[in-house]
Amino acid sequence: MIKALMIEGELVSRFHLVEPKQLGAGEVRVAIRHVGLCGSDLNTFRGLNPLVALPRIPGHEIGGVVLECGPEAGPDLSPGARVVVMPYTNCGTCSSCRKGRLNACRYNRTLGVQQDGGLAEELVVPASKLIVNETLPARHLALVEPLSVGFHAVERGRISGGDRVVVIGCGMIGMGAIIGAVAKGAEVLAIEPSASKRQIAEAFGAVRTVDPLSGDAVKAVEDWTGGDGADVVMEAVGLPQTFTQAIDLACYSGRVVYIGYSKAPVSYDTKFFNLKELDIMGSRNAMIGDFRAVITTLETLGEKADLLISKVFPFEQAEEALPYWSGNPDALKVIIEA
């Protein structure tokens, strides 16, 4: 038996002993060393995640070490290799998969969401879902997946040098969007109520930040852009008001990328879709190219990436992690370390 943290119900998470999965062809057993907690895990803990059936082992931001490889796992993996886990599945036959957009598979089952995740002593995953990396600090392996979601949104928004980009929400996904946009040569204005998160956004290249609770975000963007509005707006909050605000902040012929999703219906004045001739896009998960781009960026950032980590809990204290984050909303990234 192996030890795993399980979300049993609203505001209840406890350790359980669970049966380890058998190792099949093309699969790899990974010893879990680091798991980052995601906003989706926190919503599951709070009873606010409609995609999750409880009980559930959370965790899809995973770094670990290969324990053993099943037959047909391939020559690139061997025991002792340090790996990042890509936590999504893809069927290979749906319309998204046929187009090569595996991140948006119609039947995706993300670890920790539609199936049990990585907050356990070990995990069995397909070899194809592992990226070997021996250069990043071990803790930073758990940063790759969430930052990749932001990097993928940057690709969806076709961001390039000279673009003026607004990122609404500076959680970890929003930070990934900021870092990815800056890496493309864009200028970024970040909208975020948390002072500590605004400070981190500035550390990673945001040229301006706005507190939407004390300032007029629309006016701030108008002043910044000479009245034009932003070339690209990326929404990383998931509230009805930020969904509609993204349309207001975009320039004529601008682009809007929705990373978050609203848990409530959103009411739009749709005339601006047409008058501005906006490109409005959703963004889901990430592709392997996004993962590799983040790894390269983290290698460049070095120790600076530690600014993204708010709190580290040893695995033995993992029961305390979700209650801590629930009571400390300014925390950016909480990591469990084995």
C-alpha positions in Angstrom: 0.0 0.0 0.0 1.1 3.6 -0.6 0.1 6.8 1.2 -1.9 9.4 -0.6 -3.8 12.6 0.3 -7.4 12.4 -0.6 -10.0 15.2 -0.7 -13.0 13.4 0.9 -15.5 16.3 0.9 -15.9 20.0 1.3 -13.0 21.3 3.4 -11.9 17.7 4.3 -8.6 16.3 3.2 -6.9 13.2 4.8 -4.2 10.7 4.2 -5.3 7.3 3.0 -3.5 4.0 2.2 -4.3 3.0 -1.4 -3.4 0.1 -3.6 -0.5 0.9 -5.9 -1.3 0.6 -9.6 0.1 -2.3 -11.6 2.8 -1.3 -14.2 1.7 -2.0 -17.7 3.3 -1.9 -21.2 4.5 1.6 -22.1 4.1 2.8 -18.5 6.5 4.1 -15.9 6.3 4.2 -12.1 7.4 7.6 -10.7 8.3 8.4 -7.1 6.6 11.7 -6.5 9.0 14.4 -5.1 7.1 17.6 -5.6 3.5 18.5 -6.2 2.2 22.1 -6.7 -1.3 22.8 -5.6 -3.5 24.4 -8.3 -6.5 26.6 -8.0 -8.6 23.7 -9.3 -7.4 21.6 -6.3 -8.3 24.5 -4.0 -11.8 24.7 -5.6 -12.2 20.9 -5.2 -11.3 21.3 -1.5 -13.9 24.1 -1.2 -16.6 22.1 -3.0 -16.6 24.4 -6.0 -15.1 22.3 -8.8 -17.9 20.8 -10.9 -15.4 18.7 -12.9 -14.4 16.6 -9.9 -16.3 13.6 -8.3 -15.2 13.0 -4.7 -13.3 11.5 -3.1 -10.3 12.5 -5.2 -6.5 12.4 -4.9 -5.5 15.9 -6.1 -2.4 17.1 -7.9 -1.3 17.6 -11.5 1.7 19.8 -11.1 4.2 17.0 -10.7 8.0 16.5 -10.5 9.4 13.1 -9.6 12.0 10.4 -10.2 11.6 7.3 -12.3 11.4 4.1 -10.1 10.8 1.5 -12.8 9.8 1.1 -16.4 7.4 -1.3 -17.9 8.0 -3.1 -21.2 7.9 -0.9 -24.2 8.5 2.3 -22.2 11.2 3.3 -24.6 15.0 3.8 -24.3 14.9 7.4 -23.1 13.7 6.6 -19.5 15.6 4.7 -16.8 15.4 4.5 -13.0 16.7 7.6 -11.3 15.8 10.0 -14.1 14.1 13.2 -12.9 10.9 13.9 -14.8 8.1 16.4 -15.3 4.7 14.8 -15.7 2.3 16.0 -18.4 -1.0 15.4 -16.6 -3.5 15.3 -19.5 -4.8 12.4 -21.6 -5.7 12.4 -25.3 -7.8 9.9 -27.2 -6.2 10.4 -30.5 -9.5 10.2 -32.5 -11.6 13.3 -31.5 -11.7 16.4 -33.7 -9.1 18.2 -31.6 -6.7 15.3 -31.6 -7.1 14.8 -35.3 -6.0 18.5 -35.7 -2.9 17.9 -33.5 -4.4 20.0 -30.6 -4.0 17.2 -28.1 -4.3 19.7 -25.2 -8.0 20.2 -26.1 -8.9 16.5 -26.4 -12.7 16.2 -26.0 -12.2 13.2 -23.7 -9.2 14.5 -21.7 -8.9 13.2 -18.1 -6.5 15.4 -16.2 -4.7 13.9 -13.2 -6.3 15.2 -10.0 -9.4 16.3 -11.7 -11.2 13.6 -13.8 -8.9 10.9 -12.3 -6.7 10.5 -9.2 -3.6 12.7 -9.2 -0.1 12.9 -8.0 -0.4 13.8 -4.3 0.8 10.3 -3.4 4.1 8.5 -2.8 4.1 7.2 -6.3 2.2 7.3 -9.6 2.0 5.2 -12.7 1.8 7.1 -16.0 2.4 6.5 -19.7 6.1 7.0 -20.7 4.8 9.4 -23.4 3.7 11.8 -20.6 7.1 12.3 -19.1 9.7 14.9 -19.9 13.2 14.2 -18.5 15.1 17.1 -17.0 18.3 16.9 -14.9 19.1 20.6 -14.9 16.3 22.4 -13.1 16.2 22.5 -9.3 13.9 19.7 -8.2 11.2 22.1 -6.8 11.1 23.9 -10.1 9.9 20.8 -11.8 6.5 21.4 -10.2 6.3 24.9 -11.6 6.5 23.7 -15.2 2.9 22.6 -15.8 1.1 25.7 -14.4 3.5 28.1 -16.2 2.9 26.1 -19.4 -0.8 26.8 -19.3 0.1 30.6 -19.4 2.6 30.0 -22.1 0.0 28.2 -24.2 -2.3 31.2 -23.8 0.4 33.4 -25.2 0.7 31.2 -28.2 -3.1 31.3 -28.6 -3.0 35.1 -28.5 -0.3 35.2 -31.2 1.7 37.6 -29.0 4.8 39.1 -30.5 7.3 41.9 -29.9 5.6 45.3 -29.7 2.2 44.0 -28.5 0.7 45.7 -25.5 -0.8 42.9 -23.4 -3.1 43.1 -20.4 -3.2 40.1 -18.1 -6.2 40.0 -15.7 -5.3 38.0 -12.6 -1.8 37.2 -11.3 -2.2 33.7 -9.9 0.2 31.1 -11.2 -1.5 30.9 -14.6 -1.5 34.6 -15.0 2.2 34.7 -14.0 2.9 32.2 -16.8 1.1 34.4 -19.2 3.1 37.4 -18.0 6.5 35.6 -18.2 5.6 34.1 -21.6 4.4 37.5 -23.1 7.5 39.2 -21.8 9.7 36.5 -23.4 8.0 37.3 -26.7 9.0 41.0 -26.4 5.6 42.3 -25.4 4.9 45.0 -22.8 2.6 43.8 -20.1 0.1 45.5 -17.7 -1.2 43.3 -15.0 -4.5 43.7 -13.1 -4.4 42.1 -9.7 -5.9 43.1 -6.3 -3.1 41.4 -4.2 -0.2 43.7 -3.5 2.2 40.8 -3.1 1.2 39.3 -6.4 1.5 42.7 -8.2 5.0 42.9 -6.8 5.9 39.5 -8.2 4.4 40.4 -11.6 6.6 43.4 -11.7 9.6 41.3 -10.8 8.9 39.1 -13.8 8.6 42.0 -16.3 5.2 43.6 -16.0 5.8 47.3 -16.8 2.7 48.4 -15.0 0.3 46.9 -12.4 -3.2 48.0 -11.4 -5.2 47.2 -8.2 -8.8 46.9 -9.6 -10.2 47.5 -6.1 -8.7 50.9 -5.7 -8.2 52.1 -9.3 -10.0 52.2 -12.6 -8.5 49.4 -14.7 -10.2 50.6 -17.9 -8.8 54.1 -17.5 -5.4 52.8 -16.6 -5.2 50.8 -19.8 -6.5 53.7 -21.9 -3.8 56.0 -20.4 -1.2 53.3 -21.1 -2.2 52.8 -24.7 -3.0 56.4 -25.6 -6.7 55.5 -25.7 -6.4 52.5 -28.0 -6.8 49.6 -25.7 -4.7 46.5 -25.4 -3.6 44.5 -28.4 -4.2 41.3 -26.4 -6.1 40.8 -23.2 -5.7 37.5 -21.3 -8.2 36.7 -18.6 -6.9 34.3 -15.9 -9.5 34.8 -13.2 -12.8 33.2 -14.3 -15.4 35.7 -13.0 -18.3 37.1 -15.1 -17.0 40.7 -14.5 -13.5 39.9 -15.7 -14.8 38.1 -18.7 -16.8 41.2 -19.8 -14.0 43.5 -18.7 -11.6 41.8 -21.2 -13.8 43.0 -24.1 -13.7 46.5 -22.7 -9.9 46.5 -22.4 -9.2 45.2 -25.9 -8.4 47.6 -28.8 -10.2 47.6 -32.1 -9.0 44.5 -34.0 -7.6 43.2 -30.7 -7.4 39.7 -29.4 -9.0 38.2 -26.2 -7.8 35.0 -24.7 -9.8 33.3 -21.9 -7.8 31.0 -19.7 -10.1 31.0 -16.7 -13.7 29.8 -17.0 -16.6 31.4 -15.3 -18.7 29.2 -12.9 -21.7 31.4 -13.6 -23.3 32.6 -16.9 -21.8 35.7 -18.4 -23.9 38.5 -20.0 -22.2 40.4 -22.8 -23.1 43.5 -24.9 -22.0 41.7 -28.1 -21.9 44.7 -30.3 -18.3 45.2 -29.4 -17.4 41.7 -30.7 -18.4 43.1 -34.2 -17.5 46.8 -33.8 -14.0 46.0 -32.6 -13.8 42.9 -34.9 -12.2 41.0 -32.0 -10.5 37.6 -32.1 -11.9 35.8 -29.1 -10.2 32.6 -28.1 -10.3 30.0 -25.4 -7.1 28.4 -24.1 -6.9 25.0 -22.4 -4.1 23.1 -20.8 -0.8 23.1 -22.7 1.2 21.3 -25.5 4.6 19.6 -25.1 6.1 22.6 -26.9 4.8 24.9 -24.2 6.3 22.6 -21.5 9.7 22.7 -23.2 9.5 26.5 -23.6 8.8 26.9 -19.9 11.7 24.6 -19.0 14.1 26.7 -21.1 12.8 29.9 -19.5 13.1 28.4 -16.0 16.7 27.4 -16.8 17.4 31.0 -17.7 15.6 32.4 -14.7 17.5 30.3 -12.2 16.9 31.0 -8.5 14.6 33.9 -9.4 11.9 31.4 -10.0 11.8 30.8 -6.2 9.8 34.0 -6.0 6.9 32.1 -7.4 6.9 29.6 -4.5 5.0 30.9 -1.4 5.1 27.9 0.9 6.5 24.4 1.0 5.0 21.7 3.1 6.7 18.3 3.7 4.7 15.4 2.4 4.0 14.3 6.0 2.2 17.6 6.6 0.2 17.6 3.3 -3.1 17.5 5.2 -2.4 21.1 6.3 -1.6 22.5 2.8 -5.1 23.1 1.4 -6.5 24.6 4.6 -3.5 26.9 4.7 -4.0 28.1 1.2 -7.8 28.5 1.7 -7.0 30.8 4.6 -4.1 32.7 2.8 -5.4 33.8 -0.6 -2.3 35.9 -1.3 -0.2 32.7 -1.5 0.9 32.2 -5.1 2.1 28.6 -5.2 2.0 26.0 -2.4 4.2 23.0 -3.0 4.3 19.6 -1.3 7.8 18.1 -1.0 8.7 14.5 -0.4 
